[in-house]
Amino acid sequence: MKRITLFLLFISVSIFSGFPSNQLIPNLKERIFDICRNPFFQNQEQHALATNISNKGNTTDLSLRELYWNTYQPVQELDSMISTQQTDGSWKDIDYNDLALSNWQPTNHISRLLFLGRVYITPGSKFYQNKDVSIVLHRGINYWFNVKPVCKNWWYNEVAVPRFMGLVFLFMENELTPREKAEAIKVMNHSGFRMTGQNKVWLAGNVLLKALITGDETLAKEARDTIASEIFITTKEGIQPDYSFHQHGPQQQFGNYGLAYISSMAYYANVFGGTSLAFSQKEIDILRNYVFEGENWIVWRGFMDVSACNRQLFKQAQVGKALTLCVAVDQLKKSDLLNSKAYNDFLTRNLQPGVLKENNSAKHFWCSDLTVFRADNHYISIRACSPRVKGTEFTNNENKKGHFISDGCTIIMRRGDEYEDIFPVWDWNRLPGVTAPVLDNIKPQTKTDDYHNPNPFVGGLTFKSNGISTFHLSRNGVDAKKSWFSINGLLVCLGTDIQTKVNKEIVTGINQAKLHGDVIVTLTNGKSLVVNDTLENYSAVKSIWHDSIGYLFLKQQNIRVSTKIQFGNWHDIADPYSSEEISGKVFKLWISHGENAVSNPTYEYIIIPSVSQDSIIRFTQNQPIEIIENSKTLQAVKLKDNTLFQFVFYKPVRITTFTNNEYLETKTPGLLMLERKLSNDLILTVADPTQKLSEFNINIKGKYSGENAVFNTNTKETIISIKLPSNENAGSSVTLQLKKIDN
């Protein structure tokens, strides 16, 4: 992908000019016309890219379809649209009776009218005010009025059709006959002020178009206020306190509704900019924070995290959604010029990967059960679900295989393309990081509530670049305590107390990505093997290396690795796609716990996200991490030099720390990370995964001073009571420092 040309387009900056308030309607129209006349992709190379990503606009993913709509169209394609239209205003290659719930065929009719309408109002275009184009546009809109196509999915009828036909009506406003204008208003009347979150924004935007067509300034202001009313932090649908995004209930929707939300808001920031309806500085601040504290975290080198795509695991979803976010970022930048550098840095990281060095960082989204660890050379995310958060959804016959995808799914990226379009050939029983039964047939869950996990012990904590993510799995007849510990760029993965009531093999996926080069297995006896086009079973494995990622095993486990070709079809992922079989070479690594998980109820492994084939062997000989315990009471790891400890306490417990005479005792369950400085001062970070506790209480051997720290002279312990966040911030981390006092 040639991204430099794209980047040069994105870094352009538009300066708004002020508009007289008594010209509000004309000025809003002109703002919309200006945006439409200047699509984001304006040359043949960019058109080819958007065409490829979106399958020429024929995509199930609205974000990718809009990406194509915002694309320069070559003259020859516009000529073809004109010449192939039939005399009744239809196109022969479009199925106007399509019954699909997504990728509804009649939207292609609207796309063509939109493209032609755009060049019809663009001075300098050969189609500007062209009589033949005018005839095609009139025929096209009248065909729609006469046939009145209706989709079985309400969203197309109430959102998509008015949204884009409304633009066509606006382009042709001065040419519409009284009958055409009346019919146009009927189309626009399908939208109104209702619903919540991004659906509310979409509908209000359509009302704005109706107001512009009818010249109703009062209605235009009401539409603007309705759109802006969704720019706030909420615990319901919309931007969450941790800057994730929820829609369809408490469900992470970064790549679906959240992406549409920021795309819409950035667009309207442009439309209203420079007028009396411009967003306030507070509203712009919230949108900026949503970009950088939310969406920014889940795109990596021009690819969106698989887990952030939620149900929309479509063709080219990762690339297209990331590129759509880049478009939104560029638009929002024009309304927030004082922060241009931050926006440009975002665009550089995703359009010119590797140009900017990225700092190590970590964040746990406590409202959405998602943890992200980023470094300059890798990206890792862990996605879970709880009684508070729905893991995913099955809607519009999309996400038909995603039964386990929110059960600890662990995404590991170096380049970004590791999982690109892998979904039809994924073994959905063995997803990365997931512990689950091997089912004969994975069927979609028709009730979204079926994607809840009933155990509330699900959460995480982060401080700087290190952190913990934990997930007490209690779904699908399997119960397991699973935790991930990120320490200085390494990821320690522990599972314990795995139990099941189903008579199926229980497995834990480690990774499953596109095969990229050799897979090297090193056994405990020092012998190294190349796994080539086969499935192998090992019990005496020391390490496995593939695609610059190392997997280190600290105990004997039933390791399975496959490099075989896997088969599948896109129709099994989402209904609009073909059932034609496709294949792909896949690297698949997992642990078999056997039937009922009786023989092997635990697992332990370390992921080294960036290591050469030669270095993995040296690393295994000098690896810096020690697993303290992996039991149903405690999962804990530390650096061998005793400078960093990470604990998941399922029950109150005492544990030895720096020396045999020093210890830490927790009085409550929860998460704790302890960093010891050279001065022997301590940095403590704590969190409550259940989001129910008001305090985290621990005793530490020795004398320390700090906030809420009291030294007991009898026991020689420092007693610490840490007040935990509550309400909308429950589950977030608290960090405090303790100063060591010599006795």
Summary of the structure (lengths in Angstrom):
residues: 743
radius of gyration: 27.8
end to end distance: 63.1
largest distance: 95.6
contacts: 2666
relative contact order: 0.07
helix: 32%
strand: 28%
